Amino acid sequence: MYLKKYNLKNKIALVSGAGKGLGKACAIALAEAGANLIIISRTKKDLLEVENIVKKFRVKCKSYVCDITNYNAVKKLINKEHRIDILINNAGTNIPQHFTKVKRETMEYLVRINTVACFNLAQLCAIKMIKLKNRKKIGASIINMSSQMGHVSGPKRSVYSMNKFGLEGLTKGMALELAEYNIRVNTVCPTFVVTPMTKKFLKDKKFKKDMLGGIPLGRFAEMSEIASAVVFLASDAASMITGTSLLVDGGWTAR
C-alpha cells in the first residue's frame, strides 16, 4: 500500500542538465518510477543516450537541446509543453577558486547558471503547473538541486556557496507562495559525488583526502543515492514535505 506512493506513472517530469552526471541519473530514476520525461541538455548526443536507456521503462521521453541560461529559448520550450508535474532544477556547475582570485567573469557566469537560470526555469515551470485545472488535487513537486555547500562552506567554494545558499532561500520562498496550489518545493543537497564534473577536482590527492575526511560515512556518494532522494521528493510519499532540504551528505553537515 505505502510503496504505491512512490509510483510516478502518468506524471511528467522535466529535468535540466539531464545529459550527464546527476541529471542523467535523476532522469533514469524518474523513468524507472514511471514518469514521462522532458529532458534538457546542451548536447544532443548525451540526450540520445538517455533516451535509449529509458526506452526499457516504456515511458515517453522528449528531449531538447537548450542552453539553460538562454531565457527566451527556455521560455519557448516550456510554453510548448501541455503539462509539467515535476521539475528537477539540476543544471549547474562550479569553478573552484580562492576568494581573492575569483575573476569577475567567473563569478558572474556562476551566478548566471546556478542562480538566475534556476530561478527562471522554476518560475516558468511553476506558472505552467498552476494552469492545470486539477493541480490542487494532484499536486506537483519542484526539486532544486542544491549542495551541502548550501548549508556550510569550504575552501575555494565562496561563489558556489553564495549560489547554493541563495537557492536554499529561494526554495523556502517558493514553497510558501506555491503551497496554495499544492506545489511542493524542496532541495536535495548532495555531498561530493563522483560525476564527470567532480572527477577533475578529485584528481588532486590532497583535496580528495580532505573531502573524504569531512564525510563521517567515509565515502563519496553514488549518483543513484542522490537520484533516489529526488524520486522520493517527487512522489506522493513526500506529500507533506515542502520548504526544506534533504541532505544526502554522509553526515558532513552534522559536525
N, C-alpha and C positions, 0 to 999 in steps of 0.2 A: 504493500500500500504506500509506504513512505517513499520508496525508491521511484515510484511513478512521477514524483515531483521533479526529478532530475531530467525527465524526458522533455526535449525541446522540439518535438515534432510539430510541424506547421508554423514554427517561429521563423522569422527572417532576421539573420544576424549579419551586420556589416562589420568587417574587420579591416582596419587600416594597417599599413605596413605588413601585409599578410604574406609577402613573398618569401621572407626569411625569418629565422630566429623565433622569437616568442609569438609574433603574429601568425606565422605559419603553423606553429604548434597549437595555438588557440583555435585557428580556423579548422584544423583537422579534428580537434577535440569536440568542437561545437557540432560539426557534421556527424561525428560518431554518436553524439547525443540526439541527433535527428533534425538539427536546424538546417534550413536552406541558407545559402551563403551569398553575400556580396563581398568580394574581396578586392582590395585596392593595393597597388604597388607601383613603383616606377619602372619595374622590369617585367616585360611580357613573359619572358622565359620562366621566371620564378612563378608567375601566376599560373601558367600552363602546368607546371609541375604540381602545384597544389590542387588544381582541377583534376588532374589524373589520379591523385591519391584519394580524393574524396568521392570519386565515382563509385567505389565499392560500397559506400554507405547509402547509395541510391537517393541522394539529395540533389536539389537544384543548386547550381553554382554559377553566378555571374561574376565576371572579372573586368576590372577597369584599370588601364594604365593611367596613372594620375600622380602628379606631384602634390602632396597634401598641403603644401604651402601656397598653392595657386587657388585662391579663394573662389574665383569665378568658375574654374574648372570643377572644383568640388561641389559648388552650389548647383551647377548644371547636372552633375552626376546624381546628386541627392534628389533633385526635382524630377528626374526620370523615373524614380522608383515609386511604386504604388504604396509600399508599406515597409517600415523598418520596426522591428520589435526589440532588437538587441544591438547595442553599439559597443564594440571593443575598440576604444580610442587608444591605439597602440603605437602608431608611428612616432618615432623619436630617435634621438642619438645623443652622443656625448663626445666631447673633445677635452680630455683631462689636461689641465694646465694649472700651474701655480697661480694664485690670485694676482700676484704682481706682474705676471707675464701674459695674462689673458689679453688678447688683441680685441679691439672694439668690434671688428667684423666677425670674430669668432663668437663673442658674447651675443651680438645681435642675431646671428644665424641660429644659435641655440634657442634664444627666446622665440624666434620666428617659428621654428619647427616644434619645440617642446611645449610652448605656452600658447602662442597666438593661433597656430594651426589646430591645436587640441580644442581650444575654446570655440573656434569657428565650426569645426566638424560637430562638436557636441551640440552647439546651438542649432545648426541646420537639421541635425537628426532629431533633436527634441521637438522642433517645430513640426517636422514630418510625423513624428509619433503622436503628437497631440491631436492632429487632424483626423485620426482614425476614430470613427463614431463610438466603438465599444472599448476604447482604450482604458477607461476607468475599471472596466470589468476584467479585461485580460492582462492589464499591466504591461510594463516594459522595464528594461534594465539597461543602464549606461554604465560601462566599466572603464574608468580612466586608468591606463597603465602608469603607475607611479613607481616608487622605489623605496627601499629602506632609507635612501638619501633624501626622501621627502619628510623624514622624521628625525634623522640625525644627519651629520655631515662627515666629511673625511678629507684627507689631503687631496688636492687637485680636483675638488668637487664643488667649488664655490658656486659656479654658474649653474651646474646641473642641480645642485641642492636648491638654489633660488628658483629654478624652473619647477622642480617637483614639490617644494613647499607651497608654491603658488597653485599648483594643480590640486593639492590637498584642500586648500582653501576654496578653490573654485568648486570642487566636488561637494563640499558641505553646503555652499550657497545654492548650487543647483538642486541638491537633494531637498532643501527646504522649499524651494519655489516650484519644483516639479511634483512634489508629493501629492498635491491635489488632483493630479492626473493619473496617480498610481504608477508613476515612473520613478523607479529607484535608481540612485546614483551612488556608486562606491568606487574605491580604488583597490587595486591589487598591488602590493609592494614587495617585489622580489628582493632577495639578497643577490649576490653575484651568481649569475647563471652562465654556463658555458654556451655561448652563442657565437655566430660569426662576428658580431660587434665586439664581444668581450675577449675573444681569443687573442687578439693582438695585444691587449693590456696584460693578459696573463702570461705572456712570453717573458715578462720581467719577473725573474725568480723571487726577488725580494718582495715585490708587490704581491705576487701570488701567495707567498708565505704570510705576509701581513694580513691579507684578506681572509685566508683560512683561519688565522689566529683570532679573528673577530667573530667567527661563527661557532657558537658553542657546540653545535652538532658536528663540527669538524669536516664539513664537505661543502662543495658548491651545490646549488640546486639544479635539478634536472628540469628541462623545459616542460616535461609532462606534468611536473608538480605545480608549475605556475598555471598551465592550461587547465588543470583540474579545478583549481581555485576559481578560475574565470567561469568555467561551466557551472559551478555551484552558485556563484553570484548571479549568473544569467538566468538560472532556473527558479521555479516556484518554491524550491526548497529554501530559498533565501528571501521569501516574500515579505518578511518583516525586517529586513536589513537594508538600511539606507543611510547615507551620510557618514559612512565610516570607512575604515581601511582594513583590508585583510592582509596582514603582514606574513609573507611566506619567506621568512628571513633566517630560519635556523636558530633563532634566539639572539640575533645581532643586536636588536634594539632593547633587549631585556637587561642588558648590562647597566 
